[in-house]
Amino acid sequence: MTLPRRNRIDLHCHTARSDGVLEPAGLLAAMREWGIALAAITDHDTLDGFREVRPRVAPGTFPRLLPGVEINSIAHDIPGLWEGELHILGYGMDPDDAAFEAALATQRRLRGERAGMIVERLRALGMPVDEELPAAMGPGVSSPGRPHIARALVAAGHAESVDDAMRRILARGAPGYVPRQGLGPREAIDAIRAAGGIASLAHFREAAERAEVVRLLQDWGLGGLEAYYVSFDDAARAAVAAVAVASGLLATGGSDFHGDTWTYAEAQAACHVPDTAGEALLVALGQSPLGG
């Protein structure tokens, strides 16, 4: 696949405050080195990474940062979904909104409880990770998740890679899986919108085939659809973008960078989000265009 130009927009990436590898300042430095113009740090259930780097970005400088979040919502009443979840991205929320922060705090508490149950299950399965987990989590994590446990499984010699651990041990139906608790998709969308943000459905490759899911979420206030996702091939990108256009949804996109398998530069080299997608999101949020 030939990418049309060097990517400048990344609306989906993670820091060590959730399940990414880089500290927020390290991710910001990598963005600057690459030349990102507009970014949203979308850590799972926390705005801590964005809050840390916000003072480091002076007005009028790049990258321009949007408050972002990714909420893994529980959608068991919608059949045929991977792990019974829909991932909802939020953009432009007021980072000082107390109600939104309370909702995220509950999500983080439930994440921590789930992680503890997974660790107990792994211990019973003869795959303990108690000694390796502190290093895998790191000192500043706000929102623990399965990737931390996957890294500990690798360090303990129970898996060959994070992908192997996730697929063979921690995925739904695998021996170490524990169901998620927390917000449903409608609740996640409501929380994002109540804090002044726009909600976008993340990496839903099935958008064209599952149009009824997109319509339902749109009825609940969904404003965007992630069409320019890093692992989508040309056909998937075109199909999801067409659904976004036909539905009147913003077409968002990003690298979903975590750092386990490639550097930030490598992730951006494999990703292309049109500048127009970033500009459209800014307009929808009532913000000034990028320029330059």
PyMOL commands that set and color helices and strands:
alter all, ss='L'
color gray80, all
select helices_A, chain A and resi 24-34+48-56+82-84+98-124+133-137+146-155+162-170+185-194+205-207+211-219+234-247+264-269+275-284
alter helices_A, ss='H'
color red, helices_A
select strands_A, chain A and resi 9-13+38-41+64-74+85-91+198-201+224-229+250-254
alter strands_A, ss='S'
color yellow, strands_A
deselect
rebuild
show_as cartoon
